[in-house]
Amino acid sequence: MQQRLARGEAAALGELYDRFASLVHSLAHRVLSDEDEADRITRDVFGYVWENPDAYDPKQGSMRSWVAKLTQRQAVQRLRQSSEAASRAANGGCSTEELELMVRRASAAARADYIVTSMPAPLRAALELAYFQRRDYRQAAADLSITEDEARRRLRLGLQLLSSATVRPPDGAAPPGYGRAL
């Protein structure tokens, strides 16, 4: 894909867009909570990819993770700019610490979205049952037609993956209940 982009093949950009546009848009929307801004970020990210195909280094990870990192970086930068502008307009309505906490939370939310969308379908299905439908591991096992041990394993692994996206308070303490066994 990178070589095709470097040669200027518009079809390669179209394929990349088809594959990752929903990921880019959802990550940007998660950070910015604004449909129009998410659309702009999506255009900006794919414009950057088209103009800079050599910026991707396969040794650093997959094309999907690179595109997600570009999206997160762009969205967080846009969030900082809009928050700083709003803060200046309101004569300091938002402190630097509050802005940074807001940016960290938005970044963590975007990372969590990316982690969930990129995890294997069996893990994602178990987490969705537990989170959206409030199923415990026994109910999830029954719904997924798997053993209870397998349901616990999937939930534990999915939650471990998600824990890498959590925001720690400034003092570094873990949130209440963090690290307890399932």
C-alpha positions as CSV (number, residue, x, y, z in Angstrom):
1,M,0.0,0.0,0.0
2,Q,2.8,2.4,0.9
3,Q,4.6,1.8,-2.3
4,R,1.4,2.3,-4.3
5,L,0.8,5.6,-2.5
6,A,4.4,6.7,-3.1
7,R,3.8,6.1,-6.8
8,G,0.8,8.3,-6.7
9,E,-1.8,5.7,-7.3
10,A,-5.2,7.3,-6.4
11,A,-6.7,3.8,-6.2
12,A,-4.4,3.0,-3.3
13,L,-5.7,6.1,-1.4
14,G,-9.3,5.0,-2.2
15,E,-8.6,1.6,-0.8
16,L,-7.0,3.0,2.3
17,Y,-9.9,5.4,2.8
18,D,-12.4,2.6,2.4
19,R,-10.5,0.5,5.0
20,F,-9.8,3.2,7.6
21,A,-12.2,6.1,7.1
22,S,-14.7,4.9,9.8
23,L,-11.9,4.4,12.3
24,V,-10.4,7.8,11.6
25,H,-13.8,9.6,11.8
26,S,-14.9,7.7,15.0
27,L,-11.6,8.4,16.8
28,A,-11.7,12.1,15.8
29,H,-15.3,12.4,16.9
30,R,-14.6,10.7,20.2
31,V,-11.9,13.3,21.0
32,L,-13.7,16.4,19.6
33,S,-17.4,15.5,20.1
34,D,-18.1,17.4,16.9
35,E,-19.2,15.9,13.6
36,D,-17.9,18.7,11.4
37,E,-14.5,18.7,13.1
38,A,-14.3,14.9,12.8
39,D,-15.0,15.3,9.0
40,R,-12.2,17.9,8.8
41,I,-9.8,15.7,10.7
42,T,-10.7,12.8,8.4
43,R,-9.9,14.9,5.3
44,D,-6.7,16.2,6.9
45,V,-5.4,12.7,7.9
46,F,-6.0,11.2,4.4
47,G,-4.5,14.4,2.8
48,Y,-1.4,13.9,4.9
49,V,-1.2,10.3,4.0
50,W,-1.5,11.1,0.3
51,E,1.1,13.9,0.5
52,N,3.5,12.0,2.8
53,P,3.4,8.2,2.1
54,D,7.0,7.8,3.1
55,A,6.2,9.0,6.7
56,Y,4.9,5.6,7.4
57,D,7.5,3.2,8.8
58,P,6.3,-0.5,8.8
59,K,8.9,-1.2,11.5
60,Q,6.9,1.0,13.9
61,G,3.6,-0.9,13.5
62,S,0.8,-1.5,11.1
63,M,-0.7,1.0,8.7
64,R,-3.9,1.0,10.8
65,S,-2.0,2.0,14.0
66,W,-0.1,4.7,12.1
67,V,-3.3,6.2,10.7
68,A,-4.9,6.0,14.2
69,K,-1.9,7.8,15.7
70,L,-2.1,10.5,13.0
71,T,-5.8,10.9,13.8
72,Q,-5.3,11.1,17.5
73,R,-2.4,13.6,17.1
74,Q,-4.5,15.8,14.8
75,A,-7.6,15.6,17.0
76,V,-5.8,16.4,20.2
77,Q,-4.0,19.3,18.5
78,R,-7.4,20.6,17.3
79,L,-8.9,20.2,20.8
80,R,-6.1,22.1,22.3
81,Q,-6.4,24.9,19.8
82,S,-10.2,25.2,20.2
83,S,-9.9,25.0,24.0
84,E,-7.2,27.6,24.2
85,A,-9.2,29.9,21.9
86,A,-12.3,29.4,24.0
87,S,-10.3,30.0,27.2
88,R,-8.9,33.3,25.8
89,A,-12.3,34.4,24.7
90,A,-13.7,33.7,28.2
91,N,-10.7,35.6,29.8
92,G,-9.1,32.5,31.3
93,G,-12.2,30.3,31.9
94,C,-10.1,27.2,31.7
95,S,-6.8,26.7,33.5
96,T,-3.8,25.0,31.8
97,E,-4.2,22.1,34.2
98,E,-7.9,21.7,33.3
99,L,-7.1,21.9,29.6
100,E,-4.4,19.2,29.9
101,L,-6.7,16.9,31.9
102,M,-9.4,17.4,29.2
103,V,-6.8,16.5,26.5
104,R,-5.6,13.5,28.5
105,R,-9.1,12.2,28.9
106,A,-9.9,12.7,25.2
107,S,-6.7,10.9,24.3
108,A,-7.5,8.0,26.6
109,A,-11.0,7.8,25.1
110,A,-9.6,7.7,21.6
111,R,-7.1,5.1,22.6
112,A,-9.8,3.0,24.2
113,D,-11.9,3.3,21.0
114,Y,-9.0,2.2,18.9
115,I,-8.2,-0.7,21.2
116,V,-11.8,-2.0,21.2
117,T,-12.2,-1.7,17.4
118,S,-8.9,-3.5,16.8
119,M,-9.2,-6.3,19.3
120,P,-10.3,-9.7,18.0
121,A,-14.0,-10.2,17.6
122,P,-14.4,-12.7,20.4
123,L,-12.9,-10.4,23.0
124,R,-14.9,-7.4,21.7
125,A,-18.2,-9.4,21.8
126,A,-17.6,-10.4,25.4
127,L,-16.8,-6.8,26.5
128,E,-19.8,-5.5,24.6
129,L,-22.1,-7.9,26.4
130,A,-20.6,-7.0,29.7
131,Y,-20.6,-3.3,29.2
132,F,-23.6,-2.4,27.0
133,Q,-25.9,-5.2,28.1
134,R,-24.7,-5.5,31.7
135,R,-24.0,-9.2,31.5
136,D,-21.8,-10.9,34.0
137,Y,-19.3,-13.6,32.9
138,R,-21.9,-16.4,33.4
139,Q,-24.5,-14.6,31.3
140,A,-21.9,-13.7,28.6
141,A,-20.8,-17.3,28.5
142,A,-24.4,-18.4,27.9
143,D,-25.0,-15.7,25.3
144,L,-21.8,-16.6,23.4
145,S,-22.2,-20.4,23.8
146,I,-18.8,-20.7,25.5
147,T,-17.6,-22.0,28.9
148,E,-17.6,-19.7,31.9
149,D,-13.9,-20.0,32.1
150,E,-13.5,-18.9,28.5
151,A,-15.9,-16.0,29.2
152,R,-13.8,-14.9,32.2
153,R,-10.6,-15.2,30.2
154,R,-12.0,-13.1,27.3
155,L,-13.3,-10.4,29.7
156,R,-10.1,-10.3,31.7
157,L,-7.9,-10.0,28.5
158,G,-10.2,-7.4,27.0
159,L,-10.1,-5.4,30.2
160,Q,-6.3,-5.7,30.4
161,L,-6.0,-4.3,26.9
162,L,-8.3,-1.5,27.8
163,S,-6.4,-0.6,31.0
164,S,-3.6,0.7,28.8
165,A,-5.8,3.5,27.7
166,T,-6.9,4.7,31.2
167,V,-6.0,8.1,32.5
168,R,-4.2,8.2,35.8
169,P,-4.9,11.1,38.1
170,P,-2.0,13.7,38.4
171,D,-0.8,12.2,41.6
172,G,-0.3,8.8,39.8
173,A,-2.8,6.9,42.1
174,A,-4.9,4.3,40.5
175,P,-8.7,4.9,40.2
176,P,-10.9,3.3,42.9
177,G,-11.3,-0.4,42.2
178,Y,-8.5,-0.5,39.7
179,G,-6.7,-3.8,39.6
180,R,-9.3,-5.9,41.3
181,A,-9.8,-9.4,40.0
182,L,-12.8,-10.2,38.0
